[in-house]
Amino acid sequence: MKIGDYLIILAVTLVAVIICFAIYRGDALLTTLQFALVMTVAASSSG
């Protein structure tokens, strides 16, 4: 497994956890999704 693949899997896992916690806390879903998208793009472009 390449390091880029590992980073993408890790980023997607973290995004899922962040979205779950945001829903639990009642945070704005759109803001959370924007953050998740930025984090996923940043992780995938570094690989």
mmCIF file of the N, C-alpha and C atoms, coordinates in Angstrom:
data_MODEL
# 
_entry.id   MODEL 
# 
loop_
_atom_site.group_PDB 
_atom_site.id 
_atom_site.type_symbol 
_atom_site.label_atom_id 
_atom_site.label_alt_id 
_atom_site.label_comp_id 
_atom_site.label_asym_id 
_atom_site.label_entity_id 
_atom_site.label_seq_id 
_atom_site.pdbx_PDB_ins_code 
_atom_site.Cartn_x 
_atom_site.Cartn_y 
_atom_site.Cartn_z 
_atom_site.occupancy 
_atom_site.B_iso_or_equiv 
_atom_site.pdbx_formal_charge 
_atom_site.auth_seq_id 
_atom_site.auth_comp_id 
_atom_site.auth_asym_id 
_atom_site.auth_atom_id 
_atom_site.pdbx_PDB_model_num 
ATOM 1   N N  . MET A 1 1  ? 0.840   -1.184 0.000  1.00 0.00 ? 1  MET A N  1 
ATOM 2   C CA . MET A 1 1  ? 0.000   0.000  0.000  1.00 0.00 ? 1  MET A CA 1 
ATOM 3   C C  . MET A 1 1  ? 0.881   1.241  0.000  1.00 0.00 ? 1  MET A C  1 
ATOM 4   N N  . LYS A 1 2  ? 0.607   2.136  -0.933 1.00 0.00 ? 2  LYS A N  1 
ATOM 5   C CA . LYS A 1 2  ? 1.372   3.375  -1.008 1.00 0.00 ? 2  LYS A CA 1 
ATOM 6   C C  . LYS A 1 2  ? 0.964   4.327  0.107  1.00 0.00 ? 2  LYS A C  1 
ATOM 7   N N  . ILE A 1 3  ? 1.824   5.263  0.412  1.00 0.00 ? 3  ILE A N  1 
ATOM 8   C CA . ILE A 1 3  ? 1.544   6.233  1.469  1.00 0.00 ? 3  ILE A CA 1 
ATOM 9   C C  . ILE A 1 3  ? 0.338   7.094  1.115  1.00 0.00 ? 3  ILE A C  1 
ATOM 10  N N  . GLY A 1 4  ? 0.147   7.388  -0.169 1.00 0.00 ? 4  GLY A N  1 
ATOM 11  C CA . GLY A 1 4  ? -1.006  8.182  -0.590 1.00 0.00 ? 4  GLY A CA 1 
ATOM 12  C C  . GLY A 1 4  ? -2.312  7.464  -0.320 1.00 0.00 ? 4  GLY A C  1 
ATOM 13  N N  . ASP A 1 5  ? -2.327  6.153  -0.568 1.00 0.00 ? 5  ASP A N  1 
ATOM 14  C CA . ASP A 1 5  ? -3.530  5.366  -0.289 1.00 0.00 ? 5  ASP A CA 1 
ATOM 15  C C  . ASP A 1 5  ? -3.840  5.360  1.207  1.00 0.00 ? 5  ASP A C  1 
ATOM 16  N N  . TYR A 1 6  ? -2.795  5.232  2.000  1.00 0.00 ? 6  TYR A N  1 
ATOM 17  C CA . TYR A 1 6  ? -2.966  5.239  3.447  1.00 0.00 ? 6  TYR A CA 1 
ATOM 18  C C  . TYR A 1 6  ? -3.526  6.578  3.915  1.00 0.00 ? 6  TYR A C  1 
ATOM 19  N N  . LEU A 1 7  ? -3.019  7.670  3.367  1.00 0.00 ? 7  LEU A N  1 
ATOM 20  C CA . LEU A 1 7  ? -3.498  8.999  3.758  1.00 0.00 ? 7  LEU A CA 1 
ATOM 21  C C  . LEU A 1 7  ? -4.956  9.219  3.364  1.00 0.00 ? 7  LEU A C  1 
ATOM 22  N N  . ILE A 1 8  ? -5.343  8.720  2.212  1.00 0.00 ? 8  ILE A N  1 
ATOM 23  C CA . ILE A 1 8  ? -6.729  8.876  1.779  1.00 0.00 ? 8  ILE A CA 1 
ATOM 24  C C  . ILE A 1 8  ? -7.665  8.086  2.691  1.00 0.00 ? 8  ILE A C  1 
ATOM 25  N N  . ILE A 1 9  ? -7.288  6.862  3.020  1.00 0.00 ? 9  ILE A N  1 
ATOM 26  C CA . ILE A 1 9  ? -8.110  6.049  3.919  1.00 0.00 ? 9  ILE A CA 1 
ATOM 27  C C  . ILE A 1 9  ? -8.210  6.710  5.293  1.00 0.00 ? 9  ILE A C  1 
ATOM 28  N N  . LEU A 1 10 ? -7.104  7.229  5.774  1.00 0.00 ? 10 LEU A N  1 
ATOM 29  C CA . LEU A 1 10 ? -7.097  7.912  7.065  1.00 0.00 ? 10 LEU A CA 1 
ATOM 30  C C  . LEU A 1 10 ? -7.964  9.165  7.026  1.00 0.00 ? 10 LEU A C  1 
ATOM 31  N N  . ALA A 1 11 ? -7.894  9.934  5.948  1.00 0.00 ? 11 ALA A N  1 
ATOM 32  C CA . ALA A 1 11 ? -8.687  11.153 5.826  1.00 0.00 ? 11 ALA A CA 1 
ATOM 33  C C  . ALA A 1 11 ? -10.179 10.843 5.773  1.00 0.00 ? 11 ALA A C  1 
ATOM 34  N N  . VAL A 1 12 ? -10.551 9.816  5.029  1.00 0.00 ? 12 VAL A N  1 
ATOM 35  C CA . VAL A 1 12 ? -11.970 9.450  4.935  1.00 0.00 ? 12 VAL A CA 1 
ATOM 36  C C  . VAL A 1 12 ? -12.488 8.964  6.295  1.00 0.00 ? 12 VAL A C  1 
ATOM 37  N N  . THR A 1 13 ? -11.675 8.228  7.014  1.00 0.00 ? 13 THR A N  1 
ATOM 38  C CA . THR A 1 13 ? -12.057 7.771  8.351  1.00 0.00 ? 13 THR A CA 1 
ATOM 39  C C  . THR A 1 13 ? -12.242 8.950  9.289  1.00 0.00 ? 13 THR A C  1 
ATOM 40  N N  . LEU A 1 14 ? -11.314 9.887  9.257  1.00 0.00 ? 14 LEU A N  1 
ATOM 41  C CA . LEU A 1 14 ? -11.427 11.073 10.106 1.00 0.00 ? 14 LEU A CA 1 
ATOM 42  C C  . LEU A 1 14 ? -12.637 11.918 9.738  1.00 0.00 ? 14 LEU A C  1 
ATOM 43  N N  . VAL A 1 15 ? -12.930 12.031 8.454  1.00 0.00 ? 15 VAL A N  1 
ATOM 44  C CA . VAL A 1 15 ? -14.099 12.784 8.015  1.00 0.00 ? 15 VAL A CA 1 
ATOM 45  C C  . VAL A 1 15 ? -15.370 12.142 8.565  1.00 0.00 ? 15 VAL A C  1 
ATOM 46  N N  . ALA A 1 16 ? -15.452 10.820 8.512  1.00 0.00 ? 16 ALA A N  1 
ATOM 47  C CA . ALA A 1 16 ? -16.623 10.132 9.044  1.00 0.00 ? 16 ALA A CA 1 
ATOM 48  C C  . ALA A 1 16 ? -16.788 10.389 10.539 1.00 0.00 ? 16 ALA A C  1 
ATOM 49  N N  . VAL A 1 17 ? -15.690 10.339 11.277 1.00 0.00 ? 17 VAL A N  1 
ATOM 50  C CA . VAL A 1 17 ? -15.739 10.593 12.719 1.00 0.00 ? 17 VAL A CA 1 
ATOM 51  C C  . VAL A 1 17 ? -16.153 12.042 12.994 1.00 0.00 ? 17 VAL A C  1 
ATOM 52  N N  . ILE A 1 18 ? -15.590 12.975 12.244 1.00 0.00 ? 18 ILE A N  1 
ATOM 53  C CA . ILE A 1 18 ? -15.910 14.388 12.436 1.00 0.00 ? 18 ILE A CA 1 
ATOM 54  C C  . ILE A 1 18 ? -17.380 14.653 12.145 1.00 0.00 ? 18 ILE A C  1 
ATOM 55  N N  . ILE A 1 19 ? -17.908 14.062 11.078 1.00 0.00 ? 19 ILE A N  1 
ATOM 56  C CA . ILE A 1 19 ? -19.316 14.265 10.742 1.00 0.00 ? 19 ILE A CA 1 
ATOM 57  C C  . ILE A 1 19 ? -20.221 13.670 11.822 1.00 0.00 ? 19 ILE A C  1 
ATOM 58  N N  . CYS A 1 20 ? -19.858 12.511 12.339 1.00 0.00 ? 20 CYS A N  1 
ATOM 59  C CA . CYS A 1 20 ? -20.651 11.905 13.414 1.00 0.00 ? 20 CYS A CA 1 
ATOM 60  C C  . CYS A 1 20 ? -20.674 12.795 14.655 1.00 0.00 ? 20 CYS A C  1 
ATOM 61  N N  . PHE A 1 21 ? -19.528 13.318 15.040 1.00 0.00 ? 21 PHE A N  1 
ATOM 62  C CA . PHE A 1 21 ? -19.473 14.193 16.202 1.00 0.00 ? 21 PHE A CA 1 
ATOM 63  C C  . PHE A 1 21 ? -20.211 15.507 15.954 1.00 0.00 ? 21 PHE A C  1 
ATOM 64  N N  . ALA A 1 22 ? -20.142 16.034 14.740 1.00 0.00 ? 22 ALA A N  1 
ATOM 65  C CA . ALA A 1 22 ? -20.833 17.282 14.421 1.00 0.00 ? 22 ALA A CA 1 
ATOM 66  C C  . ALA A 1 22 ? -22.346 17.095 14.499 1.00 0.00 ? 22 ALA A C  1 
ATOM 67  N N  . ILE A 1 23 ? -22.830 15.968 14.005 1.00 0.00 ? 23 ILE A N  1 
ATOM 68  C CA . ILE A 1 23 ? -24.261 15.685 14.095 1.00 0.00 ? 23 ILE A CA 1 
ATOM 69  C C  . ILE A 1 23 ? -24.674 15.515 15.557 1.00 0.00 ? 23 ILE A C  1 
ATOM 70  N N  . TYR A 1 24 ? -23.854 14.829 16.311 1.00 0.00 ? 24 TYR A N  1 
ATOM 71  C CA . TYR A 1 24 ? -24.141 14.611 17.731 1.00 0.00 ? 24 TYR A CA 1 
ATOM 72  C C  . TYR A 1 24 ? -24.189 15.934 18.496 1.00 0.00 ? 24 TYR A C  1 
ATOM 73  N N  . ARG A 1 25 ? -23.262 16.844 18.179 1.00 0.00 ? 25 ARG A N  1 
ATOM 74  C CA . ARG A 1 25 ? -23.202 18.140 18.869 1.00 0.00 ? 25 ARG A CA 1 
ATOM 75  C C  . ARG A 1 25 ? -24.211 19.142 18.338 1.00 0.00 ? 25 ARG A C  1 
ATOM 76  N N  . GLY A 1 26 ? -24.796 18.871 17.186 1.00 0.00 ? 26 GLY A N  1 
ATOM 77  C CA . GLY A 1 26 ? -25.766 19.794 16.606 1.00 0.00 ? 26 GLY A CA 1 
ATOM 78  C C  . GLY A 1 26 ? -25.122 20.928 15.839 1.00 0.00 ? 26 GLY A C  1 
ATOM 79  N N  . ASP A 1 27 ? -23.909 20.737 15.375 1.00 0.00 ? 27 ASP A N  1 
ATOM 80  C CA . ASP A 1 27 ? -23.225 21.767 14.588 1.00 0.00 ? 27 ASP A CA 1 
ATOM 81  C C  . ASP A 1 27 ? -23.872 21.898 13.210 1.00 0.00 ? 27 ASP A C  1 
ATOM 82  N N  . ALA A 1 28 ? -23.566 22.999 12.539 1.00 0.00 ? 28 ALA A N  1 
ATOM 83  C CA . ALA A 1 28 ? -24.086 23.220 11.189 1.00 0.00 ? 28 ALA A CA 1 
ATOM 84  C C  . ALA A 1 28 ? -23.492 22.182 10.247 1.00 0.00 ? 28 ALA A C  1 
ATOM 85  N N  . LEU A 1 29 ? -24.344 21.456 9.561  1.00 0.00 ? 29 LEU A N  1 
ATOM 86  C CA . LEU A 1 29 ? -23.885 20.361 8.706  1.00 0.00 ? 29 LEU A CA 1 
ATOM 87  C C  . LEU A 1 29 ? -23.128 20.876 7.487  1.00 0.00 ? 29 LEU A C  1 
ATOM 88  N N  . LEU A 1 30 ? -23.564 21.994 6.926  1.00 0.00 ? 30 LEU A N  1 
ATOM 89  C CA . LEU A 1 30 ? -22.898 22.531 5.735  1.00 0.00 ? 30 LEU A CA 1 
ATOM 90  C C  . LEU A 1 30 ? -21.464 22.950 6.044  1.00 0.00 ? 30 LEU A C  1 
ATOM 91  N N  . THR A 1 31 ? -21.263 23.600 7.155  1.00 0.00 ? 31 THR A N  1 
ATOM 92  C CA . THR A 1 31 ? -19.910 24.007 7.554  1.00 0.00 ? 31 THR A CA 1 
ATOM 93  C C  . THR A 1 31 ? -19.021 22.789 7.793  1.00 0.00 ? 31 THR A C  1 
ATOM 94  N N  . THR A 1 32 ? -19.581 21.779 8.418  1.00 0.00 ? 32 THR A N  1 
ATOM 95  C CA . THR A 1 32 ? -18.824 20.554 8.673  1.00 0.00 ? 32 THR A CA 1 
ATOM 96  C C  . THR A 1 32 ? -18.452 19.857 7.372  1.00 0.00 ? 32 THR A C  1 
ATOM 97  N N  . LEU A 1 33 ? -19.388 19.804 6.427  1.00 0.00 ? 33 LEU A N  1 
ATOM 98  C CA . LEU A 1 33 ? -19.095 19.179 5.135  1.00 0.00 ? 33 LEU A CA 1 
ATOM 99  C C  . LEU A 1 33 ? -18.041 19.953 4.354  1.00 0.00 ? 33 LEU A C  1 
ATOM 100 N N  . GLN A 1 34 ? -18.066 21.280 4.448  1.00 0.00 ? 34 GLN A N  1 
ATOM 101 C CA . GLN A 1 34 ? -17.035 22.082 3.778  1.00 0.00 ? 34 GLN A CA 1 
ATOM 102 C C  . GLN A 1 34 ? -15.661 21.779 4.369  1.00 0.00 ? 34 GLN A C  1 
ATOM 103 N N  . PHE A 1 35 ? -15.577 21.702 5.688  1.00 0.00 ? 35 PHE A N  1 
ATOM 104 C CA . PHE A 1 35 ? -14.320 21.367 6.335  1.00 0.00 ? 35 PHE A CA 1 
ATOM 105 C C  . PHE A 1 35 ? -13.844 19.976 5.929  1.00 0.00 ? 35 PHE A C  1 
ATOM 106 N N  . ALA A 1 36 ? -14.778 19.036 5.880  1.00 0.00 ? 36 ALA A N  1 
ATOM 107 C CA . ALA A 1 36 ? -14.429 17.664 5.508  1.00 0.00 ? 36 ALA A CA 1 
ATOM 108 C C  . ALA A 1 36 ? -13.915 17.606 4.067  1.00 0.00 ? 36 ALA A C  1 
ATOM 109 N N  . LEU A 1 37 ? -14.532 18.358 3.182  1.00 0.00 ? 37 LEU A N  1 
ATOM 110 C CA . LEU A 1 37 ? -14.082 18.381 1.790  1.00 0.00 ? 37 LEU A CA 1 
ATOM 111 C C  . LEU A 1 37 ? -12.677 18.956 1.676  1.00 0.00 ? 37 LEU A C  1 
ATOM 112 N N  . VAL A 1 38 ? -12.412 20.045 2.376  1.00 0.00 ? 38 VAL A N  1 
ATOM 113 C CA . VAL A 1 38 ? -11.078 20.653 2.341  1.00 0.00 ? 38 VAL A CA 1 
ATOM 114 C C  . VAL A 1 38 ? -10.036 19.682 2.882  1.00 0.00 ? 38 VAL A C  1 
ATOM 115 N N  . MET A 1 39 ? -10.363 19.002 3.978  1.00 0.00 ? 39 MET A N  1 
ATOM 116 C CA . MET A 1 39 ? -9.407  18.065 4.566  1.00 0.00 ? 39 MET A CA 1 
ATOM 117 C C  . MET A 1 39 ? -9.138  16.878 3.635  1.00 0.00 ? 39 MET A C  1 
ATOM 118 N N  . THR A 1 40 ? -10.187 16.383 2.987  1.00 0.00 ? 40 THR A N  1 
ATOM 119 C CA . THR A 1 40 ? -10.016 15.256 2.065  1.00 0.00 ? 40 THR A CA 1 
ATOM 120 C C  . THR A 1 40 ? -9.179  15.641 0.853  1.00 0.00 ? 40 THR A C  1 
ATOM 121 N N  . VAL A 1 41 ? -9.429  16.806 0.287  1.00 0.00 ? 41 VAL A N  1 
ATOM 122 C CA . VAL A 1 41 ? -8.660  17.264 -0.880 1.00 0.00 ? 41 VAL A CA 1 
ATOM 123 C C  . VAL A 1 41 ? -7.194  17.485 -0.506 1.00 0.00 ? 41 VAL A C  1 
ATOM 124 N N  . ALA A 1 42 ? -6.968  18.075 0.659  1.00 0.00 ? 42 ALA A N  1 
ATOM 125 C CA . ALA A 1 42 ? -5.590  18.319 1.104  1.00 0.00 ? 42 ALA A CA 1 
ATOM 126 C C  . ALA A 1 42 ? -4.838  17.004 1.305  1.00 0.00 ? 42 ALA A C  1 
ATOM 127 N N  . ALA A 1 43 ? -5.504  16.013 1.862  1.00 0.00 ? 43 ALA A N  1 
ATOM 128 C CA . ALA A 1 43 ? -4.841  14.723 2.093  1.00 0.00 ? 43 ALA A CA 1 
ATOM 129 C C  . ALA A 1 43 ? -4.604  13.975 0.794  1.00 0.00 ? 43 ALA A C  1 
ATOM 130 N N  . SER A 1 44 ? -5.550  14.041 -0.129 1.00 0.00 ? 44 SER A N  1 
ATOM 131 C CA . SER A 1 44 ? -5.388  13.285 -1.364 1.00 0.00 ? 44 SER A CA 1 
ATOM 132 C C  . SER A 1 44 ? -4.375  13.916 -2.320 1.00 0.00 ? 44 SER A C  1 
ATOM 133 N N  . SER A 1 45 ? -4.229  15.238 -2.272 1.00 0.00 ? 45 SER A N  1 
ATOM 134 C CA . SER A 1 45 ? -3.271  15.880 -3.159 1.00 0.00 ? 45 SER A CA 1 
ATOM 135 C C  . SER A 1 45 ? -1.832  15.739 -2.673 1.00 0.00 ? 45 SER A C  1 
ATOM 136 N N  . SER A 1 46 ? -1.653  15.420 -1.393 1.00 0.00 ? 46 SER A N  1 
ATOM 137 C CA . SER A 1 46 ? -0.294  15.282 -0.890 1.00 0.00 ? 46 SER A CA 1 
ATOM 138 C C  . SER A 1 46 ? 0.306   13.921 -1.220 1.00 0.00 ? 46 SER A C  1 
ATOM 139 N N  . GLY A 1 47 ? -0.525  12.989 -1.634 1.00 0.00 ? 47 GLY A N  1 
ATOM 140 C CA . GLY A 1 47 ? -0.044  11.640 -1.921 1.00 0.00 ? 47 GLY A CA 1 
ATOM 141 C C  . GLY A 1 47 ? 0.347   11.538 -3.304 1.00 0.00 ? 47 GLY A C  1 
# 
